[in-house]
Amino acid sequence: MIEYKVMELSVVTDESIEEVLNNWTAKGWHFDSLQFVVREASKRPSMAFVLFTREVAGQP
């Protein structure tokens, strides 16, 4: 069975993204995707969602 983890970033910087990626991959999670939320008034993302997955053994 695959387990999912979603991290919401309200501060979107290269440092905050690196911190989340390094932290959760070190815990055995695999990076899946990164989604940005952009408002019409700005080209800069206002938030981001980082998705991770991992295989859970022994579950149907």
C-alpha atoms as an extended CHARMM CRD file, in Angstrom:
* protein
*
        60  EXT
         1         1  MET       CA              0.0000000000        0.0000000000        0.0000000000  PROA      1               0.0000000000
         2         2  ILE       CA              1.2060000000        3.5020000000       -0.7820000000  PROA      2               0.0000000000
         3         3  GLU       CA              1.0260000000        6.1960000000        1.8980000000  PROA      3               0.0000000000
         4         4  TYR       CA              0.9550000000        9.8790000000        0.9560000000  PROA      4               0.0000000000
         5         5  LYS       CA              2.2840000000       12.9510000000        2.7740000000  PROA      5               0.0000000000
         6         6  VAL       CA              1.3590000000       16.5150000000        1.8070000000  PROA      6               0.0000000000
         7         7  MET       CA              3.3010000000       19.4720000000        3.1680000000  PROA      7               0.0000000000
         8         8  GLU       CA              1.9020000000       22.9750000000        2.8010000000  PROA      8               0.0000000000
         9         9  LEU       CA              4.3880000000       25.8280000000        2.5350000000  PROA      9               0.0000000000
        10        10  SER       CA              3.0450000000       29.3070000000        3.2140000000  PROA      10              0.0000000000
        11        11  VAL       CA              6.5050000000       30.8090000000        2.7470000000  PROA      11              0.0000000000
        12        12  VAL       CA              7.7730000000       29.7910000000       -0.6920000000  PROA      12              0.0000000000
        13        13  THR       CA             11.5320000000       30.2630000000       -0.9540000000  PROA      13              0.0000000000
        14        14  ASP       CA             14.3130000000       28.0290000000       -2.1900000000  PROA      14              0.0000000000
        15        15  GLU       CA             15.4150000000       27.5610000000        1.4210000000  PROA      15              0.0000000000
        16        16  SER       CA             11.9590000000       26.4790000000        2.6550000000  PROA      16              0.0000000000
        17        17  ILE       CA             11.5390000000       24.0310000000       -0.2420000000  PROA      17              0.0000000000
        18        18  GLU       CA             15.0300000000       22.5700000000        0.3230000000  PROA      18              0.0000000000
        19        19  GLU       CA             14.3370000000       22.1850000000        4.0430000000  PROA      19              0.0000000000
        20        20  VAL       CA             11.1100000000       20.2380000000        3.4630000000  PROA      20              0.0000000000
        21        21  LEU       CA             12.6580000000       18.0510000000        0.7460000000  PROA      21              0.0000000000
        22        22  ASN       CA             15.7700000000       17.2310000000        2.7900000000  PROA      22              0.0000000000
        23        23  ASN       CA             13.8100000000       16.6410000000        6.0060000000  PROA      23              0.0000000000
        24        24  TRP       CA             11.1910000000       14.2410000000        4.6390000000  PROA      24              0.0000000000
        25        25  THR       CA             13.4260000000       12.3060000000        2.2150000000  PROA      25              0.0000000000
        26        26  ALA       CA             15.8130000000       11.6780000000        5.1310000000  PROA      26              0.0000000000
        27        27  LYS       CA             12.8290000000       10.1010000000        6.9370000000  PROA      27              0.0000000000
        28        28  GLY       CA             12.2860000000        7.6330000000        4.0820000000  PROA      28              0.0000000000
        29        29  TRP       CA              9.6650000000        9.4930000000        2.0650000000  PROA      29              0.0000000000
        30        30  HSD       CA             10.0460000000        9.7860000000       -1.7320000000  PROA      30              0.0000000000
        31        31  PHE       CA              9.4630000000       13.1270000000       -3.4340000000  PROA      31              0.0000000000
        32        32  ASP       CA              6.4470000000       12.9210000000       -5.7520000000  PROA      32              0.0000000000
        33        33  SER       CA              5.5600000000       16.4330000000       -6.9110000000  PROA      33              0.0000000000
        34        34  LEU       CA              5.5080000000       20.1460000000       -6.1580000000  PROA      34              0.0000000000
        35        35  GLN       CA              2.4630000000       22.3450000000       -6.8280000000  PROA      35              0.0000000000
        36        36  PHE       CA              2.5380000000       26.1370000000       -6.6680000000  PROA      36              0.0000000000
        37        37  VAL       CA             -0.3950000000       28.4480000000       -5.9590000000  PROA      37              0.0000000000
        38        38  VAL       CA             -0.0940000000       31.7340000000       -7.8630000000  PROA      38              0.0000000000
        39        39  ARG       CA             -2.4570000000       34.6890000000       -7.5740000000  PROA      39              0.0000000000
        40        40  GLU       CA             -3.3520000000       36.7570000000      -10.6260000000  PROA      40              0.0000000000
        41        41  ALA       CA             -1.8410000000       39.9210000000       -9.1590000000  PROA      41              0.0000000000
        42        42  SER       CA              1.5980000000       38.3700000000       -8.6430000000  PROA      42              0.0000000000
        43        43  LYS       CA              3.9270000000       36.0600000000      -10.5450000000  PROA      43              0.0000000000
        44        44  ARG       CA              5.4580000000       34.8700000000       -7.2850000000  PROA      44              0.0000000000
        45        45  PRO       CA              3.8320000000       31.8180000000       -5.6450000000  PROA      45              0.0000000000
        46        46  SER       CA              1.7990000000       32.5910000000       -2.5300000000  PROA      46              0.0000000000
        47        47  MET       CA              2.0340000000       28.9930000000       -1.3020000000  PROA      47              0.0000000000
        48        48  ALA       CA              3.1750000000       25.5540000000       -2.3620000000  PROA      48              0.0000000000
        49        49  PHE       CA              2.2630000000       21.9280000000       -1.7080000000  PROA      49              0.0000000000
        50        50  VAL       CA              5.0120000000       19.3050000000       -1.6300000000  PROA      50              0.0000000000
        51        51  LEU       CA              3.8240000000       15.7110000000       -2.0670000000  PROA      51              0.0000000000
        52        52  PHE       CA              5.6880000000       12.6190000000       -0.8920000000  PROA      52              0.0000000000
        53        53  THR       CA              4.9550000000        8.8920000000       -1.0050000000  PROA      53              0.0000000000
        54        54  ARG       CA              6.2440000000        5.7720000000        0.6830000000  PROA      54              0.0000000000
        55        55  GLU       CA              5.4720000000        2.0790000000        0.5610000000  PROA      55              0.0000000000
        56        56  VAL       CA              3.8520000000        0.7210000000        3.7130000000  PROA      56              0.0000000000
        57        57  ALA       CA              4.6920000000       -2.9640000000        4.2690000000  PROA      57              0.0000000000
        58        58  GLY       CA              2.1890000000       -5.4220000000        5.6520000000  PROA      58              0.0000000000
        59        59  GLN       CA             -0.9550000000       -3.4840000000        4.7570000000  PROA      59              0.0000000000
        60        60  PRO       CA             -3.5120000000       -4.5470000000        2.1050000000  PROA      60              0.0000000000
